Every structure is written in C-alpha cells, then in structure tokens.
C-alpha cells in the first residue's frame, strides 16, 4: 500500500485580519486640520458603524501572499508567532517535508506597525487613591506587503532559496544544544532535512524561521513619533513593529510531542510543580533542527551604498500613510487602519475648502449661510485653543 497523502492545504486565516474595526464612514472622516469638537475636551470622537466592505487589494499577487496556508494537524500559538504541525509524513518522508518548507517559505511573516498612546489617571475610592492607565489610542498598520517583490524589484532582493547557518554559527543541528558545524562548508537545506528524517531519535522537531532584514525601524519610529508630537499629544507613546507568523515547527509523531502541546496538561504540570521533572526530561530527549531560514529583505544591505528597496523606502511608506495615522491618533482609534480608511481620509482632504476647513453646504439663504460660517469659525477657534494646550497628559 502507498503512503497516505496529506490533505490539500486549505487557505489559512490571516490572523491579524478578523476583528479589525470597521473603517470609519465618510461622516467620521473629519479632516485632521478641521476636527470639530462640541466642547473643549480634546479630542472627541465617535465611530459611526458602517457596513463592512472588503479591503481593496493592492494587487492580486500581494493579496495572495497575505494569507498563510494552514497545514494538516496544525495549530497556531496564542501569540500567533508559531504554526506547529504533528502530521506524520513530515517526519517520515523527505519529499513531503521539503515541499512543505519551500511552500511555506514563499510567505513572509506578518509585519505590523503599532502605535499605542496611554496616560495615567488617579481615581478616588473612599479614602484611597487608585492610579489607572488609560489607552488614548491603539493604532495598527499592516506592512507585510512591503516585503513582497514586484516586477520592478531588483533581482538581488528576490529570495532564491532557503538559507542555512554558516559553519561557524551556533545553531541546533540535530542536537540538544546549539553547536557550530565541524565541516568547512555547511550542509545545504536538503542535507539537514534528510538527517532529520533518518534520525533514530523519536522525540525531535524541525523548524523553519521567517526573518525580516534591513528594515530601518528606528527611522520609521522617529517619523511616527514626530507626527504624533505635532498633535500636541502629552501622553506616553510607544511605537513597536510586531512580527508574527514567523515560525513553522514540525514535531515527530510520539506521545511526548503530543502531550507537550496540550495546554491543560501544561497547567496541571505548573500547578503540581511536576514541570521540575518534565522539562529536564523533554530537554534531554528532544533533538532539534533549527537550521532553515527564509529571509525577506526590506532593502539591500546598508553597505551597498545606494539603498534599493523591495517596494518603497521607510520615508515613502510614512508619507503615504501620514495623514491616515494622524487622523487615527487624533480620533482615538482602537484597531487597524487599512486601504479603505486611507481612502476615506484622502476623500476628506480633497473635499476641504481652500482654507483647509470642511465645506458647509450652501442653504441658498445669505443670512443662514453667514450664520453657519460664523459658527464654523467659532468652533474651530475653540478647537485651536484646546489643541494648543495639548491632550492626553497624566492627571493626578
């Protein structure tokens, strides 16, 4: 009888996409320089529910790369960094393991820019005071598409094959601990795969890493920090660039590997302190291969001189999303901003009057139009005074 064939991988769920906030409707797409607030509290904002619509894809190629395919007998870790599979054929047949690794290596890790603003408030409860942290905004922006080569991407920035560590580099090469390679030239990925398949040890694992290189996160963080500061925000800003879906681990079929992935069993071991015995046992028994990496460059190496990019520079990306980020921050948004949100922001900007303020429809009555214009100027004057005083500061 032939070996059982693994089920065809189903399209995975892009884990950062479900729970995205509905894009703000045009009625909430207030121009950044014309945020009309009913009072001096800064900034007031209210989302108007909108009918969800699919996010416009930049192109068909980019859309397909943003979906990580699932694997048979697999699950995603809680922090969404690692996909783990226990499918037996991946530990028994080098052909199946090689094809799976090369297929997974086509997909970049999920790359995100996250901007969180917080401030502290002191609340009084009877005779005591309690200090609480309030989140002013929590804005997330997907940057995964910046890692996907296009027709104009230099050939040197297009990944060709799986990378393996240099001989002198420390790595898990089928041992319990990291070691260098005794040979002058490091084995290729196929050699490591074959050594994993033919290993006599029953408790073992093989891991593919997805890695992003040559992205100037410090420069992009500086751009965003300056932008948020321009709104007179006085709270605490934290800009990070989380990377998820960056590891795929294959566990060999054995009861030790099956049990190590069961959450309820982990908690039982924690509570009974049996982990004091189980962890050394698993460490001693497990042989690990962590020698295969799919590298996704954002640009060429810094020493190349004139930087070339897979898609666009950090500054160009910032300029593209600058208005949307500012609107989301001032609007106290909690969630993702996407293409639809950017289009709504651009529409608000294009509809602004020559003075940068939102247009007010004419009623046809000169007296009424004059009154509305005066009211608009008064509201914006109050807004400018409030903005000058800053917002989001700690209160004691």
C-alpha positions in Angstrom: 0.0 0.0 0.0 1.2 3.5 -0.7 1.8 6.1 1.9 -1.2 8.2 2.8 -1.3 11.6 1.1 -1.7 14.7 3.3 -4.9 16.7 2.7 -4.5 19.6 0.4 -3.7 22.7 2.5 -6.6 25.0 2.9 -6.3 28.7 2.7 -5.4 29.9 6.1 -6.9 32.7 8.0 -4.8 35.9 8.1 -4.9 36.0 11.9 -4.4 39.7 12.2 -7.4 40.5 9.9 -10.5 39.2 11.8 -11.5 41.7 14.5 -10.4 44.7 12.5 -12.6 47.7 13.3 -14.9 48.7 10.5 -13.5 51.6 8.5 -14.9 54.9 9.6 -17.6 56.2 7.3 -17.3 59.4 5.4 -19.2 61.2 8.2 -16.4 60.4 10.6 -13.7 61.2 8.1 -13.0 64.6 9.5 -10.1 66.4 8.1 -7.1 66.5 10.5 -6.9 70.3 10.4 -10.7 70.6 10.9 -11.6 68.4 13.8 -14.8 70.0 15.1 -15.5 69.2 18.7 -18.6 70.1 20.7 -16.6 71.2 23.7 -13.1 71.9 24.7 -12.3 68.3 25.7 -9.7 67.0 23.2 -10.3 65.1 21.1 -13.9 64.0 20.9 -14.6 61.2 18.5 -17.4 58.8 17.8 -17.3 55.9 15.3 -20.3 55.6 13.0 -20.9 52.0 12.2 -20.5 51.2 8.6 -21.4 48.2 6.5 -18.2 46.1 6.3 -16.6 46.1 2.8 -13.7 44.1 1.6 -10.3 45.9 1.8 -9.2 46.9 -1.7 -6.2 44.7 -2.7 -3.1 46.4 -3.9 -2.7 43.7 -6.5 -3.6 40.1 -6.8 -0.1 38.9 -6.0 0.1 40.9 -2.8 -3.3 39.7 -1.7 -2.4 36.0 -2.1 0.8 36.5 -0.1 -1.1 37.9 2.8 -2.8 34.6 3.5 -0.7 32.0 5.3 -1.8 28.5 4.3 -2.6 26.1 7.1 -1.0 22.7 7.4 -2.7 19.3 8.3 -2.8 18.5 12.1 -1.6 22.0 12.9 -2.4 24.9 15.2 -1.2 28.5 15.8 0.3 29.6 19.1 -1.5 32.1 21.2 0.9 34.8 20.4 0.5 34.0 16.7 4.2 33.6 16.1 4.4 29.8 15.5 2.5 27.3 13.5 3.0 23.7 14.8 2.2 20.5 13.0 2.2 16.9 14.0 1.5 15.5 10.6 3.4 12.1 10.5 4.5 12.3 6.8 6.5 15.5 7.5 8.8 13.4 9.8 8.8 10.3 7.7 9.3 11.4 4.1 11.9 13.9 3.0 9.9 14.8 -0.2 6.8 15.9 1.8 8.9 17.9 4.3 10.9 19.6 1.6 7.8 20.6 -0.5 6.1 21.9 2.6 9.0 24.0 3.7 9.6 25.5 0.3 5.9 26.3 0.0 5.8 28.0 3.5 8.9 29.9 2.6 7.1 31.8 -0.1 5.0 33.6 2.5 6.6 36.5 4.5 5.9 36.9 8.2 3.2 39.3 9.2 4.8 42.7 9.7 3.0 45.4 11.6 3.4 49.0 12.8 1.7 49.6 16.1 1.2 52.9 17.9 -0.1 53.0 21.4 -0.7 56.1 23.4 -1.5 56.0 27.1 -1.8 58.3 30.1 -2.3 57.8 33.9 -5.4 58.9 35.8 -5.9 58.9 39.6 -9.3 57.9 40.8 -10.6 58.3 44.3 -12.3 55.4 46.2 -13.5 56.4 49.6 -10.3 57.2 51.5 -7.9 55.7 48.9 -6.5 56.7 45.6 -6.0 54.3 42.7 -3.8 55.0 39.7 -5.1 53.6 36.4 -3.7 53.6 32.9 -6.0 54.8 30.1 -5.3 53.9 26.5 -5.8 57.0 24.3 -5.3 55.2 21.0 -4.1 51.9 19.8 -3.4 52.0 16.0 -2.2 49.1 13.9 -1.0 49.2 10.3 -0.1 46.2 8.2 3.3 46.4 6.4 3.6 42.8 5.1 3.1 43.9 1.5 6.3 45.8 1.7 8.2 42.5 1.8 6.7 41.1 -1.4 8.8 41.5 -4.6 7.2 43.2 -7.6 8.1 43.5 -11.2 10.4 46.4 -10.5 12.2 44.7 -7.6 16.0 44.3 -8.2 16.9 40.6 -8.7 19.3 40.8 -5.8 16.4 41.4 -3.4 14.4 38.4 -4.6 14.9 35.4 -2.3 16.1 32.4 -4.3 16.5 29.5 -1.8 16.3 28.5 1.8 19.2 29.8 3.9 21.3 27.7 6.4 23.6 29.0 9.1 27.3 29.4 8.4 29.6 26.7 9.7 31.0 28.9 12.5 27.5 30.0 13.6 25.8 28.3 16.6 22.6 26.5 15.8 20.5 23.5 16.6 21.8 21.0 14.1 20.0 17.9 15.4 21.4 18.1 18.9 20.0 19.2 22.3 22.2 22.3 22.4 23.4 24.7 19.8 26.7 23.9 18.1 28.8 25.0 15.1 29.5 22.8 12.1 32.6 20.7 12.2 32.8 20.8 8.4 34.5 23.6 6.4 31.3 24.1 4.4 27.9 24.0 5.9 25.4 21.3 4.6 22.6 22.6 2.5 18.9 22.5 3.5 18.3 19.2 1.8 21.0 17.5 3.8 19.6 18.8 7.1 16.1 17.6 6.0 17.4 14.2 5.3 19.3 14.0 8.6 16.0 14.8 10.4 14.0 12.2 8.5 16.7 9.5 9.1 17.3 10.3 12.8 16.9 7.4 15.2 15.6 9.7 17.9 11.8 9.5 18.2 11.4 12.9 20.0 12.6 15.6 17.6 11.5 18.8 15.8 12.3 20.7 12.7 11.7 24.4 12.4 11.5 26.9 9.6 12.2 30.6 10.5 10.9 33.6 8.5 13.2 36.6 9.1 13.0 40.2 8.0 16.3 42.0 7.5 17.4 45.6 6.6 14.3 47.5 7.7 15.2 50.8 9.4 12.7 50.6 12.2 14.4 53.4 14.1 13.8 55.8 11.2 10.1 54.9 10.8 9.7 55.2 14.6 11.2 58.7 14.5 8.8 59.7 11.8 5.8 58.5 13.7 6.9 59.9 17.0 7.3 63.4 15.4 3.9 63.1 13.7 2.1 62.2 17.0 4.0 65.0 18.7 2.7 67.5 16.2 -0.8 66.9 17.5 0.3 68.2 20.9 -0.1 64.8 22.5 1.2 64.9 26.0 0.8 61.2 26.9 3.1 58.2 26.7 3.7 57.0 23.1 5.0 53.5 22.3 5.8 52.6 18.7 6.6 48.9 18.0 6.9 46.7 15.0 5.5 43.2 15.9 6.3 40.3 13.7 4.0 37.2 13.8 3.6 34.0 11.7 7.4 33.8 11.6 8.0 30.1 12.6 6.8 26.7 11.4 7.7 23.8 13.6 7.3 20.1 12.7 7.1 17.7 15.7 7.7 14.0 15.2 4.7 11.7 16.0 5.3 10.5 19.6 3.4 10.7 22.8 5.9 13.2 24.3 5.4 15.7 21.5 1.6 15.2 21.6 1.4 15.9 25.3 3.8 18.9 25.3 1.3 20.8 23.1 -1.7 20.2 25.4 -2.5 23.4 27.3 -4.5 21.7 30.1 -1.6 19.3 30.7 0.8 22.2 30.9 -1.2 23.9 33.6 -1.5 20.7 35.5 2.2 20.4 35.5 2.7 24.0 36.5 0.2 23.7 39.4 1.6 20.4 40.7 5.3 21.5 40.1 5.8 18.4 38.0 7.4 20.6 35.4 10.6 20.4 37.6 10.9 16.9 36.3 9.2 17.1 32.9 11.1 20.0 31.5 14.6 18.5 32.0 13.2 15.2 30.6 12.0 16.9 27.4 15.2 18.9 27.0 17.3 15.7 27.4 15.1 13.6 25.0 14.4 16.2 22.2 16.7 16.6 19.2 16.1 19.9 17.4 16.8 21.1 13.9 16.6 24.9 13.6 18.8 25.4 10.6 16.5 26.5 7.8 15.6 30.2 7.3 13.5 32.1 4.7 15.0 35.6 4.6 12.8 38.5 3.5 14.9 41.7 2.9 13.2 45.1 3.1 16.1 46.6 1.2 19.7 45.8 0.2 22.3 45.7 2.9 23.4 49.0 4.4 26.9 48.5 3.0 25.5 48.5 -0.6 25.7 52.3 -0.5 22.7 53.5 -2.6 19.9 51.7 -0.8 17.4 49.9 -3.1 14.1 48.6 -1.8 11.8 45.7 -2.4 8.9 48.1 -2.8 9.5 51.5 -1.2 11.6 53.3 1.5 10.5 53.8 5.1 10.1 57.5 4.4 7.9 56.9 1.3 5.7 54.5 3.3 5.4 57.1 6.1 4.4 59.8 3.7 1.8 57.5 2.1 0.1 56.9 5.5 1.0 60.1 7.3 -2.5 61.7 7.1 -4.3 58.4 8.0 -2.1 57.9 11.0 -2.6 61.4 12.2 -6.4 61.1 11.8 -6.4 57.8 13.6 -4.4 59.1 16.5 -6.4 62.3 17.0 -9.6 60.3 16.6 -8.5 57.9 19.4 -8.9 54.9 17.2 -8.6 51.4 18.7 -7.8 49.0 15.9 -6.5 48.7 12.4 -6.3 51.3 9.6 -6.3 49.9 6.1 -6.8 51.0 2.5 -10.4 51.9 3.0 -9.5 54.1 5.9 -6.8 55.8 3.9 -9.3 56.4 1.0 -11.8 57.9 3.5 -9.0 60.2 4.8 -8.0 61.3 1.3 -11.6 62.0 0.4 -12.0 64.2 3.5 -8.9 66.1 2.5 -10.0 66.6 -1.1 -13.4 67.9 0.0 -11.8 70.5 2.3 -12.1 74.2 1.3 -9.2 76.4 0.3 -8.8 77.5 3.9 -8.3 73.8 4.9 -11.7 73.7 6.7 -14.6 71.4 5.8 -17.1 72.8 3.3 -20.5 73.7 4.6 -23.3 73.1 2.1 -25.0 76.3 1.0 -28.6 76.8 2.1 -29.4 79.4 -0.5 -30.1 81.9 2.2 -27.4 84.5 2.7 -28.3 85.1 6.3 -28.3 81.4 7.2 -25.1 80.8 5.3 -23.4 83.7 7.1 -24.5 82.3 10.5 -23.2 78.9 9.7 -19.9 80.3 8.5 -19.6 82.3 11.7 -20.4 79.2 13.8 -17.8 77.2 12.0 -15.1 79.8 12.6 -16.0 80.0 16.3 -15.9 76.2 16.7 -12.5 76.0 15.0 -11.2 78.8 17.1 -12.1 77.0 20.3 -10.6 73.8 18.8 -7.3 75.6 18.1 -7.1 76.9 21.7 -7.7 73.4 23.1 -5.1 71.9 20.8 -2.6 74.4 21.8 -3.0 73.2 25.4 -2.2 69.6 24.5 -4.1 66.5 25.2 -3.6 63.1 26.8 -1.5 64.3 29.7 -1.3 62.4 33.0 -3.8 63.6 35.6 -3.2 63.4 39.4 
